Amino acid sequence: MGLELAFAMLMLIDYGQTRDIKNHPGYYETNPLLGKHPSDARIRNYFIGATVAHAAITYALPEKYRPAWQWGTIGVEAAVVLHNKGIGLKIAF
């Protein structure tokens, strides 16, 4: 439960940072599922869907594989959040 909560919190931060991209001329979204200039609604729907899908995959995985999946995705998401912070994106809600 704790690892899933950590992942969800990182997704929430990434969501806020992704919404802030429009405030930075010359920046664009690099996630091909969102497109370069996604609407707030598209961003919201993507992050809700991805977070729910992550929880469903975690639940569906055999228990012995869950930590590897969760730590791996937490690592990826943490790297994205840190990169976004490094380029000056804020958390916008």
C-alpha positions as CSV (number, residue, x, y, z in Angstrom):
1,M,0.0,0.0,0.0
2,G,2.8,2.4,0.9
3,L,4.6,1.9,-2.4
4,E,1.4,2.5,-4.4
5,L,0.8,5.7,-2.4
6,A,4.3,6.9,-3.2
7,F,3.7,6.2,-6.9
8,A,0.4,8.1,-6.8
9,M,2.0,11.1,-5.1
10,L,4.7,11.3,-7.7
11,M,2.0,11.1,-10.4
12,L,0.2,14.0,-8.7
13,I,3.3,16.1,-8.7
14,D,4.0,15.2,-12.4
15,Y,0.4,16.1,-13.2
16,G,0.9,19.5,-11.7
17,Q,4.2,20.0,-13.5
18,T,2.6,18.9,-16.8
19,R,-0.1,21.5,-16.4
20,D,2.6,24.1,-15.9
21,I,4.3,23.5,-19.2
22,K,1.9,25.9,-21.0
23,N,3.3,28.7,-18.9
24,H,6.8,28.2,-20.4
25,P,7.1,29.4,-24.0
26,G,9.2,26.9,-26.0
27,Y,8.5,24.0,-23.7
28,Y,6.3,21.1,-24.8
29,E,5.1,17.8,-23.5
30,T,7.3,14.8,-24.5
31,N,4.9,12.0,-23.6
32,P,3.5,10.9,-27.0
33,L,0.3,9.7,-25.4
34,L,-0.5,13.3,-24.4
35,G,0.8,15.2,-27.4
36,K,3.0,18.3,-27.4
37,H,0.4,20.8,-26.2
38,P,-2.3,18.8,-24.3
39,S,-5.4,20.4,-22.8
40,D,-5.9,20.4,-19.1
41,A,-8.7,17.9,-19.5
42,R,-6.5,15.5,-21.5
43,I,-3.7,15.8,-18.9
44,R,-6.2,15.1,-16.1
45,N,-7.7,12.1,-17.8
46,Y,-4.3,10.7,-18.7
47,F,-3.0,10.9,-15.1
48,I,-6.2,9.5,-13.6
49,G,-6.1,6.6,-16.1
50,A,-2.4,5.9,-15.6
51,T,-2.7,5.9,-11.9
52,V,-5.7,3.6,-11.8
53,A,-4.0,1.3,-14.4
54,H,-0.9,1.2,-12.3
55,A,-2.9,0.1,-9.2
56,A,-4.7,-2.5,-11.3
57,I,-1.5,-3.9,-12.7
58,T,0.0,-4.0,-9.2
59,Y,-3.0,-5.9,-7.9
60,A,-2.9,-8.3,-10.8
61,L,0.8,-9.2,-10.5
62,P,1.9,-12.1,-8.4
63,E,2.8,-10.8,-5.0
64,K,6.5,-11.6,-5.4
65,Y,6.8,-9.3,-8.5
66,R,4.9,-6.3,-7.1
67,P,7.8,-4.6,-5.3
68,A,10.0,-4.7,-8.5
69,W,7.2,-3.3,-10.5
70,Q,6.4,-0.6,-8.0
71,W,10.1,0.4,-7.3
72,G,10.8,0.5,-11.0
73,T,7.9,2.8,-11.8
74,I,8.6,4.9,-8.8
75,G,12.2,5.3,-10.0
76,V,11.0,6.4,-13.5
77,E,8.4,8.8,-12.1
78,A,10.9,10.3,-9.6
79,A,13.4,10.9,-12.5
80,V,10.7,12.6,-14.5
81,V,9.6,14.8,-11.6
82,L,13.2,15.8,-10.8
83,H,13.9,16.6,-14.5
84,N,10.8,18.8,-14.6
85,K,11.9,20.6,-11.4
86,G,15.3,21.0,-12.9
87,I,13.9,22.8,-16.0
88,G,11.8,25.1,-13.8
89,L,8.4,23.6,-14.0
90,K,6.2,24.3,-10.9
91,I,3.3,22.3,-9.6
92,A,0.1,23.9,-11.0
93,F,-3.4,22.9,-10.0
